[in-house]
Amino acid sequence: MLTTLVLTIIGADRPGIVQRLAARLADHGGNWLESRMGHLGGQFAGILRAEVPAERAEELLRALRTLETEGLRLIVQAETAVPPAADGLLAALDLVGQDRPGILREISAVLAAHHVNVEELASERVCAPMDGTMLFQARATVLLPPGVTLAALRGALERIATDLMVDVRLRPPGE
């Protein structure tokens, strides 16, 4: 029997963090399933999903907790059951515009109003190539529920895009 764990890790970025996580997991018979990790503002931040034999889960948790003495903060959540795959249509959402507070609040409000789930989101601020102004750009994978079409969601996003001064593109993934 396997126990699935979801870990959130954050701490000052430095070489070797991933190696220390991977070593503790492997040393306890665990399997690294999936992760999203990166450097954000001088911090290492990550989410990791792993499996470990149920009889070794507590032992692994104790080993992971030793990372806290190295300045890492961990939150560990045992996955109780894997939910069935959601019905709907996956879509890619790309957004770029002059940076200002509230862009994601407005975009996510439209998504929530249409019961669209954000499956993955990456965003950043970058300098515009011509004039150096700060641009905000985001890429997301979203899941539209049955009954919500790409055209309907695209229309709702385009209605607020002008006020936000952003370009929004909603498309099937890979297009």
C-alpha positions as CSV (number, residue, x, y, z in Angstrom):
1,M,0.0,0.0,0.0
2,L,1.3,3.4,-0.9
3,T,0.7,6.8,0.7
4,T,0.7,9.9,-1.6
5,L,2.1,13.1,-0.1
6,V,1.9,16.6,-1.4
7,L,4.7,18.9,0.0
8,T,5.1,22.6,-0.2
9,I,8.6,23.8,0.4
10,I,10.0,27.3,0.8
11,G,13.3,28.8,1.9
12,A,16.3,30.9,1.0
13,D,17.4,29.7,-2.4
14,R,20.8,27.9,-2.6
15,P,22.3,24.9,-4.4
16,G,21.3,21.4,-3.2
17,I,17.7,21.9,-2.0
18,V,16.3,19.6,-4.7
19,Q,19.0,17.0,-4.1
20,R,18.3,17.0,-0.3
21,L,14.6,16.5,-1.0
22,A,15.2,13.7,-3.6
23,A,17.7,11.9,-1.3
24,R,15.4,11.8,1.6
25,L,12.6,10.6,-0.6
26,A,14.7,7.9,-2.2
27,D,16.3,6.8,1.1
28,H,12.8,6.0,2.4
29,G,11.5,4.1,-0.7
30,G,9.6,7.0,-2.1
31,N,8.9,7.9,-5.7
32,W,8.9,11.5,-7.0
33,L,5.8,11.8,-9.1
34,E,5.5,15.4,-10.1
35,S,6.6,18.9,-9.1
36,R,6.7,22.6,-9.8
37,M,9.6,24.5,-8.4
38,G,11.4,27.7,-8.9
39,H,13.3,30.7,-7.8
40,L,11.1,33.6,-6.7
41,G,12.5,36.8,-5.1
42,G,15.5,35.1,-3.6
43,Q,13.5,32.2,-2.3
44,F,13.2,28.6,-3.5
45,A,9.5,27.7,-3.7
46,G,8.1,24.4,-4.7
47,I,5.3,21.9,-4.7
48,L,6.1,18.2,-4.9
49,R,3.8,15.1,-5.1
50,A,5.4,11.8,-4.1
51,E,4.4,8.2,-3.2
52,V,6.0,6.3,-0.3
53,P,5.2,2.8,1.1
54,A,2.6,3.4,3.8
55,E,4.7,1.7,6.5
56,R,7.6,4.2,5.8
57,A,5.5,7.4,5.6
58,E,6.1,8.5,9.2
59,E,9.8,7.8,8.9
60,L,10.0,9.9,5.7
61,L,8.1,12.7,7.4
62,R,10.6,12.8,10.2
63,A,13.5,12.8,7.7
64,L,11.9,15.7,5.8
65,R,11.3,17.7,9.0
66,T,15.1,17.7,9.4
67,L,15.2,20.1,6.5
68,E,13.5,22.7,8.7
69,T,16.8,23.0,10.7
70,E,18.4,24.0,7.4
71,G,16.0,26.9,7.0
72,L,13.3,25.3,4.8
73,R,9.7,25.4,5.7
74,L,7.6,22.4,4.8
75,I,3.9,21.8,4.7
76,V,3.0,18.1,4.1
77,Q,-0.5,17.0,3.2
78,A,-1.4,13.3,2.7
79,E,-3.6,12.7,-0.3
80,T,-6.7,10.9,0.9
81,A,-8.1,10.0,-2.5
82,V,-7.3,10.9,-6.0
83,P,-10.4,12.7,-7.4
84,P,-11.7,11.5,-10.7
85,A,-10.7,13.5,-13.7
86,A,-12.9,16.5,-14.2
87,D,-15.0,16.8,-17.3
88,G,-14.6,19.8,-19.5
89,L,-12.3,21.4,-22.0
90,L,-8.7,22.4,-21.4
91,A,-7.6,25.8,-22.7
92,A,-4.5,27.9,-22.7
93,L,-4.8,31.5,-21.5
94,D,-2.1,34.0,-22.4
95,L,-2.2,37.6,-21.0
96,V,0.2,40.5,-21.5
97,G,-0.2,44.2,-20.6
98,Q,1.2,47.2,-18.8
99,D,1.8,46.1,-15.2
100,R,-0.6,47.4,-12.5
101,P,-2.2,46.1,-9.4
102,G,-5.4,44.1,-9.9
103,I,-5.0,42.4,-13.2
104,L,-5.2,38.9,-11.9
105,R,-8.0,39.8,-9.6
106,E,-10.2,40.9,-12.5
107,I,-9.2,38.0,-14.8
108,S,-9.7,35.4,-12.1
109,A,-13.1,36.9,-11.2
110,V,-14.3,36.2,-14.8
111,L,-12.9,32.7,-14.6
112,A,-14.6,32.1,-11.3
113,A,-17.9,33.5,-12.5
114,H,-17.8,30.9,-15.3
115,H,-16.8,28.1,-12.9
116,V,-13.5,27.7,-14.8
117,N,-10.7,26.0,-12.8
118,V,-7.2,27.2,-13.0
119,E,-5.1,24.1,-13.5
120,E,-1.7,25.8,-13.8
121,L,-0.6,29.5,-13.7
122,A,2.8,31.2,-14.3
123,S,3.2,34.9,-14.3
124,E,6.1,37.4,-14.3
125,R,6.9,41.1,-14.7
126,V,9.3,41.9,-17.6
127,C,10.7,45.1,-19.2
128,A,9.1,46.0,-22.5
129,P,11.8,45.8,-25.2
130,M,11.1,49.2,-26.8
131,D,10.6,51.6,-23.9
132,G,11.5,49.7,-20.7
133,T,8.1,50.0,-19.1
134,M,7.1,47.1,-16.9
135,L,4.8,44.5,-18.5
136,F,2.8,41.8,-16.7
137,Q,2.5,38.5,-18.5
138,A,0.7,35.4,-17.4
139,R,0.2,31.9,-18.9
140,A,-2.4,29.6,-17.6
141,T,-4.0,26.3,-18.3
142,V,-7.7,26.4,-17.4
143,L,-10.5,23.8,-17.4
144,L,-13.8,25.0,-18.8
145,P,-16.7,23.1,-17.3
146,P,-19.3,21.4,-19.6
147,G,-21.6,24.1,-21.0
148,V,-19.0,26.9,-21.1
149,T,-17.6,27.4,-24.5
150,L,-14.3,28.9,-25.5
151,A,-16.2,31.6,-27.4
152,A,-18.3,32.6,-24.4
153,L,-15.3,32.8,-22.0
154,R,-13.2,34.6,-24.6
155,G,-16.0,37.2,-25.0
156,A,-16.2,37.7,-21.3
157,L,-12.4,38.1,-21.0
158,E,-12.3,40.5,-24.0
159,R,-14.9,42.7,-22.4
160,I,-12.6,43.5,-19.5
161,A,-9.3,43.4,-21.4
162,T,-9.7,46.9,-22.8
163,D,-10.3,48.4,-19.3
164,L,-7.3,46.5,-18.0
165,M,-5.2,47.5,-21.0
166,V,-4.1,43.9,-21.6
167,D,-4.1,41.5,-24.5
168,V,-5.8,38.2,-23.7
169,R,-5.6,35.1,-25.9
170,L,-7.7,32.0,-25.1
171,R,-7.1,28.9,-27.2
172,P,-7.1,25.1,-27.2
173,P,-3.8,23.9,-25.8
174,G,-1.1,23.4,-28.4
175,E,-2.7,25.8,-30.9
